[in-house]
C-alpha cells in the first residue's frame, strides 16, 4: 500500500511543459509591458500595476517549482527508506 502510493506520487512529481510555457509567456509579457512604457503608450501607474500582476504570477510559478522539487526530494528519500526497510526485513527473515 505504501509502495503503491509512493510510486503514484513519484509519477506525478514532474511539472509539465505547460508550466514552463507559462513562465516564458509571462516573461514575454513583461518585456512587452516595458516596451509599451518606454514608448509612452501606457502611464507609470498602469505600468507598475501590470508589472506587479505579472511578477505575482511569476512568483507563484516559481514557488510551484520550488515546492515540486522539495516534494521530489522527500519522495525520493521516502522511497529509499522504504527500500532499506524491505531489505532489512528480508535480511531479518533470512536469519530466522
C-alpha positions in Angstrom: 0.0 0.0 0.0 2.7 2.5 0.9 4.9 1.4 -2.0 1.9 2.0 -4.4 1.3 5.5 -3.0 5.0 6.4 -3.3 5.0 5.1 -6.9 1.9 7.1 -7.7 3.3 10.3 -6.2 6.7 9.8 -7.9 4.9 9.6 -11.3 3.2 12.9 -10.6 6.4 14.7 -9.4 7.3 16.4 -12.7 5.9 19.7 -13.9 4.6 19.6 -17.4 5.6 21.7 -20.4 2.7 24.0 -19.8 4.2 25.2 -16.6 7.4 26.2 -18.4 5.5 27.7 -21.3 3.6 29.9 -18.8 6.8 31.2 -17.4 8.1 32.1 -20.9 4.7 33.7 -21.7 4.8 35.9 -18.6 8.4 36.9 -19.2 7.4 37.9 -22.7 4.5 39.9 -21.4 6.8 41.7 -19.0 9.2 42.7 -21.9 6.2 43.9 -24.0 5.0 45.9 -21.0 8.4 47.5 -20.6 8.4 48.4 -24.3 4.9 50.0 -24.0 6.0 52.1 -21.1 9.3 53.1 -22.7 7.4 54.1 -25.9 5.0 56.2 -23.8 1.9 54.1 -24.8 1.0 53.5 -21.1 1.4 55.6 -18.0 3.6 54.8 -15.0 0.6 53.7 -12.8 -0.7 51.3 -15.4 2.8 50.0 -16.0 3.5 49.4 -12.3 0.1 47.8 -11.7 0.6 45.4 -14.7 4.2 44.7 -13.7 3.2 43.8 -10.2 0.5 41.5 -11.5 2.9 39.7 -13.9 5.5 39.5 -11.2 3.0 37.9 -8.8 2.2 35.3 -11.4 5.9 34.6 -12.0 6.4 34.3 -8.2 3.6 31.8 -8.0 5.0 29.7 -10.9 8.5 29.7 -9.4 7.1 28.8 -5.9 5.4 25.9 -7.5 8.7 24.7 -8.9 10.3 25.0 -5.5 7.5 23.0 -3.9 7.7 20.4 -6.6 11.5 20.0 -6.1 11.0 19.7 -2.3 8.3 17.1 -2.8 10.5 15.2 -5.2 13.4 15.1 -2.7 11.0 14.0 0.0 9.5 11.3 -2.1 12.9 10.0 -3.2 14.0 9.9 0.5 10.9 8.0 1.4 11.3 5.6 -1.5 14.9 4.9 -0.4 13.9 4.5 3.2 11.2 2.0 2.1 13.7 0.0 0.1 16.0 -0.1 3.1 13.2 -1.3 5.3 12.3 -4.0 2.9 15.9 -5.1 2.6 16.3 -5.1 6.4 13.0 -7.1 6.8 14.3 -9.6 4.2 17.6 -9.9 6.0 15.9 -10.5 9.3 13.6 -13.1 7.8 16.6 -15.0 6.5 18.3 -15.0 9.9 15.5 -17.0 11.4 
